[in-house]
Every structure is written in C-alpha cells, then in structure tokens.
Amino acid sequence: MAHYILEAGMTITASLKAIIFFGYGLRKKNDMKEIDKKIEKYFEDHKGIVKTRSAINMLRWAFNDNFESWLLYVGSANMKKLDSLKEEFLNFYFLNISKNKSDIKLNIDVHNKIDEYMIRIMKLRMIIEPDIQIALNVHTQTKITYLIAKSYWIDEDGNKVRKFTKSLGRAEEFKDGINDINAKQVADKKIKEIMIQTYKDEHEL
C-alpha cells in the first residue's frame, strides 16, 4: 500500500529526496488535518527545530501511516513498537550530529542511518496492515486444490517485493473460496506471524 512502500525501483535515496522536495500525498482530507495537527504539536514541543519544508515533509512522512482501519490497531503491541521506532527516528533525525552516537562521523553515516530507520518503519507498517492476496493452488501430484496467501515485504533498497506464501488449507474447507472471511482471517494471522519473525531476524539480532 502506498503509505509504506516506494514505487518499483525507487530506492530509499530517491524516496528521501522526494520527501524533502515534494512531500508525500495523503489519502483523505481528514487524515491531512490530523497529521498537520501532529506536526504543529511536534514543533511546539521541540522549540529548537526550525520549521523548514524539509522538516515538515519528513514529519508528514513519519506521521502518515495511512492505515485503512487504523482504529483497529490503536494500543496494539505492533502499533506501540511502530510509534516508539518513529519517535526514536525523529529524535535521531533532528539531533545535532555532534550529539549523536560515536558511529556517526560522516554525512554518509547519517544518510545510512536514515535509510535504516525508514525501511524498518515501512516494514512495521506492513506488519500492522499487510497487503495479502488469496489464491487457489492445485498440488501437482495429488491434484488437490488449496488456498494460499501471498504477501509482500520491503527489501534492503526500500522496494516492495513479493516474499511470503503460506498455505491456508484445502479449498473445500472454505465455502466462499478466496473471498471466505475465515480464509482472510487465517491468512492475516499466518502472514503476520512470518513477517514478525522475519523482522526480528533482520533487525533484532
């Protein structure tokens, strides 16, 4: 979904440039109003930050989760992790370089750290609201038809790539086929489980 992915072939470097110069579109006018309120509150709470276009656009990207059903996720463990990571990212982004960690010595170190934060944020957004497709799959040997769930991930360049496939069970177990509500619930659970484990393997070693 557009709120946490980049266009095909668009790297984090290009994405950051787009944010700084053009900003990111928002799904609804109400979303824009709420995000603008958060941005104003952030500047009020951080008096030392100059309100430049670059600063505003980065805050807009950070606050623009753009979930279809965000109320469902308020207070959830994954949402809390996302909010904590975004706060950590913004603290880093607006902190004077001389006050950052010792491993930040060059401009490229800052850029690499921003890349890392943005990719992690996009992955957590995808975990919270994954883009899942359910399809039919016929076993080549048994000829039994199964339902499978397919979903995406964010690669090291910030691109959306197809990565996960999970079997949901025999198609006959779901009376409405690929549109069965139970199939969608099972798919959501299984895909999120593998996403969470993949995120831990990649970023919480």
C-alpha positions, 0 to 999 in steps of 0.5 A: 500500500502506498503509505509504506512502500516506494514505487518499483525501483525507487530506492530509499535515496530517491524516496528521501529526496522526494520527501524533502522536495515534494512531500508525500500525498495523503489519502483523505482530507481528514487524515491531512488535518490530523497529521498537520495537527501532529506536526504543529504539536511536534514543533511546539514541543521541540522549540529548537527545530526550525520549521523548514519544508524539509522538516515538515515533509519528513514529519508528514512522512513519519506521521502518515501511516495511512492505515485503512482501519487504523482504529483497529490497531490503536494500543496494539503491541505492533502499533506501540513498537511502530510509534516508539521506532518513529519517535526514536527516528525523529529524535535521531533525525533532528539531533545535532550530529555532534550529539549523536552516537560515536558511529556517526562521523560522516554525512554518509553515516547519517544518510545510512542511518536514515535509510535504516530507520525508514525501511524498518518503519515501512516494514512495521507498517506492513506488519500492522496492515499487510497487503495479502492476496488469496489464491487457489493452488492445485498440488501437482501430484495429488491434484488437490486444490488449496488456498494460499496467501501471498504477501509482500515485504520491503527489501534492503533498497526500500522496494516492495517485493513479493516474499511470503506464501503460506498455505491456508488449507484445502479449498473445500474447507472454505465455502466462499473460496478466496473471498471466505472471511475465515480464509482472510482471517487465517491468512492475516494471522499466518502472514503476520506471524512470518513477517514478525519473525522475519523482522526480528531476524533482520533487525533484532539480532 
